[in-house]
Amino acid sequence: MIRLEFIYALGGLLFLTVAMLEFLDRANPKRYRKTAFWGIYGITFLFGSVLPPFATGCLVILMVLVTGWKDLGASKVKTTTEAERRQSAARLRDKLFIPALCIPLVTFLGTLLLPKITINGQALAAAKDATLVSLGLSVIVALVAALWLFRQRFVTSLHEGRRLLTAVGTVAVLPQLLAALGALFAAAGVGQVVSEGVTHFIPADATFLVIVAFTVGMALFTMIMGNAFAAFPVMVAGIGLPLIVHKLGGDPAIMAALGMLSGYCGTLMTPMAANFNIVPAALLELPDKNGVVKVQIPTGLILLAVNTLLMYFLVFRF
Amino acid sequence: MLTLIGVLIVIVGFALRVNPLLVVTVAGIATGVAGGLNPVAIVSDFGRAFTENRYVGLVWLTLPVIGLLERSGLKERAQELISRIQSATTGRVLLLYLAIRQLTASIGLTSLGGQAQMVRPLIAPMAEAAAEARFGELPDKTRYLILAHAAAVDNVGVFFGEDIFIAMGSVLLIKGFLDGNGIHLTPLHIALWAIPTAIAVFIIHGARLLLLDRRLSKQFKDRKT
């Protein structure tokens, strides 16, 4: 049985390796701080399940303090020149796509098959972990394929990993930090305050306004929390069920489905959904970290309006 | 109302472009204090949630492979293939990917895509190359716009595709929450009502991609080849 913990350990080892490479590069600006940052991140990954939460919390705060006021910046890592890459592309041709496609295909097959294959009555991976375990395995398969097909050395892949990871920068840990912030929001009762605020302002019998308050509320609250799943229970308990379903007689399935999708409109429009919006901007090395959000805002707004109208016209008909 | 202080810190901090890690950490601690939690509980909650959400960091495992592919010329090869297809434009390449991403996500294949796995090594270079094949070298501003669109298409496709799949987290969350409130629905019934929005977003975002094509053609009308 492949436990998710193994895959996390793999991640931890990668981050620790990057920390080591950062340290060994003497010409690296902010060398010690970068080493500390990736080193601590690696430790939280490798030992997350063993460390007491308080210790992890302290490590995370230390890791954040190391980054300081501004980002640490990308490290210069030697890679091929454009001419070399063109030459290599002409030589390897479509072989180049094989490892690239290994990642999604193996992830997909593994997700389907790993929970079904049993050895001594134990599935190879638990169904709930299957996708993540398969992602880890797919990387190993793709890596082996790439090393073999391109005649590269394993060390090169680590240097390349460092090049890309430091290009993403410290933003790489932002999605996890935001999830932690969400947990504190929940513990401190931010949800109740928001839903009380929203319900306080709308007259409960103005049907259209109730619908608008629900869909726009879902989007806004998702923008604050960065996650529609966090906004959903609060808004449905505050407006969806008591007003739309119970008081006005709306259909619960339509209310819930369109409510969640209105939340997704919010996800498109917020930097708080960092793994979807900020991380890709970093990954594509855009100078404006909000570049992706800006492109998504028009679609988010138009779709929110469409969702609101869909809900208004459908929810009382079925 | 004081519990909303964290939200305020995030908005101000992000607007002022302070290091987002610092902003989020300070906002978390402030929220905890305002909510009356003791310091040890705040740090522990922070650590626990950070550990529980390690899965979002697993995507970085792909970077050594992606880097290896890039140094071996994957982008260059993808660009070459696209520039050979006469009818390929940035908007059409992205529209095709939007359709594929939405359809595969709607049958549960959300793992057939992703920002690190697909967008950076394949989709973004193809979208860029389609424009370069038509208009020659692009100014940085246009390049960044095209790259941002490539990332956006992956998000839009997966968000509004996956909700049609009955075994997806969001559908199960809805079902679980309504069950807890005495309303019992089948996952299929919930997923069904995600279809109108899925169609709407394909039309809206698809139209925007074709408008992007028009905008590029207009911007570079004097250097069309």
HADDOCK unambig.tbl for C-alpha pairs under 7 A between the chains (distance, minus, plus):
assign (segid A and resid 11 and name CA) (segid B and resid 58 and name CA) 6.35 0.50 0.50
assign (segid A and resid 11 and name CA) (segid B and resid 61 and name CA) 6.02 0.50 0.50
assign (segid A and resid 45 and name CA) (segid B and resid 54 and name CA) 6.85 0.50 0.50
assign (segid A and resid 48 and name CA) (segid B and resid 51 and name CA) 5.49 0.50 0.50
assign (segid A and resid 53 and name CA) (segid B and resid 44 and name CA) 4.78 0.50 0.50
assign (segid A and resid 53 and name CA) (segid B and resid 47 and name CA) 4.75 0.50 0.50
assign (segid A and resid 53 and name CA) (segid B and resid 48 and name CA) 4.82 0.50 0.50
assign (segid A and resid 54 and name CA) (segid B and resid 40 and name CA) 6.91 0.50 0.50
assign (segid A and resid 54 and name CA) (segid B and resid 43 and name CA) 5.67 0.50 0.50
assign (segid A and resid 54 and name CA) (segid B and resid 44 and name CA) 4.05 0.50 0.50
assign (segid A and resid 54 and name CA) (segid B and resid 47 and name CA) 6.02 0.50 0.50
assign (segid A and resid 56 and name CA) (segid B and resid 47 and name CA) 4.69 0.50 0.50
assign (segid A and resid 57 and name CA) (segid B and resid 43 and name CA) 4.91 0.50 0.50
assign (segid A and resid 57 and name CA) (segid B and resid 44 and name CA) 5.61 0.50 0.50
assign (segid A and resid 57 and name CA) (segid B and resid 46 and name CA) 5.43 0.50 0.50
assign (segid A and resid 57 and name CA) (segid B and resid 47 and name CA) 3.61 0.50 0.50
assign (segid A and resid 58 and name CA) (segid B and resid 43 and name CA) 6.61 0.50 0.50
assign (segid A and resid 64 and name CA) (segid B and resid 21 and name CA) 6.01 0.50 0.50
assign (segid A and resid 64 and name CA) (segid B and resid 22 and name CA) 6.05 0.50 0.50
assign (segid A and resid 69 and name CA) (segid B and resid 18 and name CA) 6.47 0.50 0.50
assign (segid A and resid 69 and name CA) (segid B and resid 19 and name CA) 5.59 0.50 0.50
assign (segid A and resid 70 and name CA) (segid B and resid 18 and name CA) 6.59 0.50 0.50
assign (segid A and resid 70 and name CA) (segid B and resid 19 and name CA) 5.01 0.50 0.50
assign (segid A and resid 71 and name CA) (segid B and resid 19 and name CA) 6.06 0.50 0.50
assign (segid A and resid 79 and name CA) (segid B and resid 71 and name CA) 6.45 0.50 0.50
assign (segid A and resid 80 and name CA) (segid B and resid 71 and name CA) 5.56 0.50 0.50
assign (segid A and resid 85 and name CA) (segid B and resid 71 and name CA) 6.23 0.50 0.50
assign (segid A and resid 85 and name CA) (segid B and resid 72 and name CA) 5.67 0.50 0.50
assign (segid A and resid 85 and name CA) (segid B and resid 73 and name CA) 4.41 0.50 0.50
assign (segid A and resid 85 and name CA) (segid B and resid 76 and name CA) 6.97 0.50 0.50
assign (segid A and resid 86 and name CA) (segid B and resid 73 and name CA) 6.07 0.50 0.50
assign (segid A and resid 86 and name CA) (segid B and resid 76 and name CA) 6.08 0.50 0.50
assign (segid A and resid 88 and name CA) (segid B and resid 72 and name CA) 5.67 0.50 0.50
assign (segid A and resid 88 and name CA) (segid B and resid 73 and name CA) 5.78 0.50 0.50
assign (segid A and resid 89 and name CA) (segid B and resid 72 and name CA) 6.53 0.50 0.50
assign (segid A and resid 89 and name CA) (segid B and resid 73 and name CA) 4.63 0.50 0.50
assign (segid A and resid 89 and name CA) (segid B and resid 74 and name CA) 6.60 0.50 0.50
assign (segid A and resid 89 and name CA) (segid B and resid 76 and name CA) 6.34 0.50 0.50
assign (segid A and resid 89 and name CA) (segid B and resid 77 and name CA) 5.42 0.50 0.50
assign (segid A and resid 93 and name CA) (segid B and resid 77 and name CA) 6.53 0.50 0.50
assign (segid A and resid 96 and name CA) (segid B and resid 69 and name CA) 6.83 0.50 0.50
assign (segid A and resid 96 and name CA) (segid B and resid 74 and name CA) 5.69 0.50 0.50
assign (segid A and resid 104 and name CA) (segid B and resid 111 and name CA) 5.87 0.50 0.50
assign (segid A and resid 104 and name CA) (segid B and resid 112 and name CA) 4.74 0.50 0.50
assign (segid A and resid 104 and name CA) (segid B and resid 113 and name CA) 6.60 0.50 0.50
assign (segid A and resid 105 and name CA) (segid B and resid 112 and name CA) 6.94 0.50 0.50
assign (segid A and resid 107 and name CA) (segid B and resid 111 and name CA) 6.50 0.50 0.50
assign (segid A and resid 108 and name CA) (segid B and resid 109 and name CA) 6.79 0.50 0.50
assign (segid A and resid 108 and name CA) (segid B and resid 111 and name CA) 6.10 0.50 0.50
assign (segid A and resid 108 and name CA) (segid B and resid 112 and name CA) 6.92 0.50 0.50
assign (segid A and resid 139 and name CA) (segid B and resid 61 and name CA) 6.87 0.50 0.50
assign (segid A and resid 139 and name CA) (segid B and resid 62 and name CA) 5.78 0.50 0.50
assign (segid A and resid 142 and name CA) (segid B and resid 65 and name CA) 6.75 0.50 0.50
assign (segid A and resid 143 and name CA) (segid B and resid 65 and name CA) 5.41 0.50 0.50
assign (segid A and resid 157 and name CA) (segid B and resid 64 and name CA) 4.78 0.50 0.50
assign (segid A and resid 157 and name CA) (segid B and resid 65 and name CA) 6.39 0.50 0.50
assign (segid A and resid 157 and name CA) (segid B and resid 67 and name CA) 6.77 0.50 0.50
assign (segid A and resid 157 and name CA) (segid B and resid 68 and name CA) 5.57 0.50 0.50
assign (segid A and resid 158 and name CA) (segid B and resid 64 and name CA) 5.71 0.50 0.50
assign (segid A and resid 160 and name CA) (segid B and resid 64 and name CA) 5.44 0.50 0.50
assign (segid A and resid 160 and name CA) (segid B and resid 67 and name CA) 4.73 0.50 0.50
assign (segid A and resid 160 and name CA) (segid B and resid 68 and name CA) 6.14 0.50 0.50
assign (segid A and resid 161 and name CA) (segid B and resid 63 and name CA) 4.97 0.50 0.50
assign (segid A and resid 161 and name CA) (segid B and resid 64 and name CA) 3.81 0.50 0.50
assign (segid A and resid 161 and name CA) (segid B and resid 67 and name CA) 5.99 0.50 0.50
assign (segid A and resid 164 and name CA) (segid B and resid 63 and name CA) 6.32 0.50 0.50
assign (segid A and resid 164 and name CA) (segid B and resid 67 and name CA) 6.63 0.50 0.50
assign (segid A and resid 165 and name CA) (segid B and resid 63 and name CA) 6.93 0.50 0.50
assign (segid A and resid 174 and name CA) (segid B and resid 21 and name CA) 6.19 0.50 0.50
assign (segid A and resid 175 and name CA) (segid B and resid 56 and name CA) 6.90 0.50 0.50
assign (segid A and resid 176 and name CA) (segid B and resid 50 and name CA) 5.55 0.50 0.50
assign (segid A and resid 176 and name CA) (segid B and resid 53 and name CA) 5.70 0.50 0.50
assign (segid A and resid 176 and name CA) (segid B and resid 54 and name CA) 6.64 0.50 0.50
assign (segid A and resid 176 and name CA) (segid B and resid 56 and name CA) 6.69 0.50 0.50
assign (segid A and resid 177 and name CA) (segid B and resid 24 and name CA) 6.92 0.50 0.50
assign (segid A and resid 177 and name CA) (segid B and resid 50 and name CA) 6.19 0.50 0.50
assign (segid A and resid 178 and name CA) (segid B and resid 24 and name CA) 6.64 0.50 0.50
assign (segid A and resid 179 and name CA) (segid B and resid 49 and name CA) 6.52 0.50 0.50
assign (segid A and resid 179 and name CA) (segid B and resid 50 and name CA) 6.86 0.50 0.50
assign (segid A and resid 179 and name CA) (segid B and resid 53 and name CA) 6.77 0.50 0.50
assign (segid A and resid 180 and name CA) (segid B and resid 46 and name CA) 5.11 0.50 0.50
assign (segid A and resid 180 and name CA) (segid B and resid 49 and name CA) 4.68 0.50 0.50
assign (segid A and resid 180 and name CA) (segid B and resid 50 and name CA) 5.32 0.50 0.50
assign (segid A and resid 181 and name CA) (segid B and resid 24 and name CA) 6.69 0.50 0.50
assign (segid A and resid 181 and name CA) (segid B and resid 28 and name CA) 5.06 0.50 0.50
assign (segid A and resid 183 and name CA) (segid B and resid 49 and name CA) 6.40 0.50 0.50
assign (segid A and resid 184 and name CA) (segid B and resid 28 and name CA) 6.07 0.50 0.50
assign (segid A and resid 184 and name CA) (segid B and resid 31 and name CA) 6.79 0.50 0.50
assign (segid A and resid 184 and name CA) (segid B and resid 32 and name CA) 6.10 0.50 0.50
assign (segid A and resid 184 and name CA) (segid B and resid 45 and name CA) 6.74 0.50 0.50
assign (segid A and resid 185 and name CA) (segid B and resid 31 and name CA) 6.60 0.50 0.50
assign (segid A and resid 188 and name CA) (segid B and resid 3 and name CA) 6.65 0.50 0.50
assign (segid A and resid 188 and name CA) (segid B and resid 31 and name CA) 6.59 0.50 0.50
assign (segid A and resid 188 and name CA) (segid B and resid 32 and name CA) 5.94 0.50 0.50
assign (segid A and resid 188 and name CA) (segid B and resid 35 and name CA) 4.44 0.50 0.50
assign (segid A and resid 190 and name CA) (segid B and resid 3 and name CA) 5.94 0.50 0.50
assign (segid A and resid 190 and name CA) (segid B and resid 4 and name CA) 6.27 0.50 0.50
assign (segid A and resid 193 and name CA) (segid B and resid 1 and name CA) 6.80 0.50 0.50
assign (segid A and resid 224 and name CA) (segid B and resid 7 and name CA) 6.85 0.50 0.50
assign (segid A and resid 253 and name CA) (segid B and resid 189 and name CA) 6.76 0.50 0.50
assign (segid A and resid 253 and name CA) (segid B and resid 190 and name CA) 5.21 0.50 0.50
assign (segid A and resid 254 and name CA) (segid B and resid 193 and name CA) 5.91 0.50 0.50
assign (segid A and resid 256 and name CA) (segid B and resid 174 and name CA) 6.58 0.50 0.50
assign (segid A and resid 257 and name CA) (segid B and resid 190 and name CA) 5.89 0.50 0.50
assign (segid A and resid 257 and name CA) (segid B and resid 193 and name CA) 6.00 0.50 0.50
assign (segid A and resid 257 and name CA) (segid B and resid 194 and name CA) 6.04 0.50 0.50
assign (segid A and resid 258 and name CA) (segid B and resid 194 and name CA) 6.76 0.50 0.50
assign (segid A and resid 264 and name CA) (segid B and resid 159 and name CA) 6.78 0.50 0.50
assign (segid A and resid 276 and name CA) (segid B and resid 155 and name CA) 6.63 0.50 0.50
assign (segid A and resid 280 and name CA) (segid B and resid 115 and name CA) 6.01 0.50 0.50
assign (segid A and resid 280 and name CA) (segid B and resid 151 and name CA) 6.32 0.50 0.50
assign (segid A and resid 281 and name CA) (segid B and resid 148 and name CA) 6.96 0.50 0.50
assign (segid A and resid 284 and name CA) (segid B and resid 120 and name CA) 6.20 0.50 0.50
assign (segid A and resid 284 and name CA) (segid B and resid 147 and name CA) 6.90 0.50 0.50
assign (segid A and resid 286 and name CA) (segid B and resid 144 and name CA) 6.13 0.50 0.50
assign (segid A and resid 291 and name CA) (segid B and resid 148 and name CA) 5.93 0.50 0.50
assign (segid A and resid 292 and name CA) (segid B and resid 148 and name CA) 4.74 0.50 0.50
assign (segid A and resid 292 and name CA) (segid B and resid 149 and name CA) 6.91 0.50 0.50
assign (segid A and resid 292 and name CA) (segid B and resid 151 and name CA) 6.63 0.50 0.50
assign (segid A and resid 292 and name CA) (segid B and resid 152 and name CA) 6.05 0.50 0.50
assign (segid A and resid 295 and name CA) (segid B and resid 148 and name CA) 6.63 0.50 0.50
assign (segid A and resid 295 and name CA) (segid B and resid 149 and name CA) 6.33 0.50 0.50
assign (segid A and resid 295 and name CA) (segid B and resid 152 and name CA) 6.89 0.50 0.50
assign (segid A and resid 296 and name CA) (segid B and resid 152 and name CA) 6.12 0.50 0.50
assign (segid A and resid 299 and name CA) (segid B and resid 204 and name CA) 6.58 0.50 0.50
assign (segid A and resid 299 and name CA) (segid B and resid 205 and name CA) 6.05 0.50 0.50
assign (segid A and resid 303 and name CA) (segid B and resid 201 and name CA) 6.36 0.50 0.50
assign (segid A and resid 307 and name CA) (segid B and resid 197 and name CA) 6.63 0.50 0.50
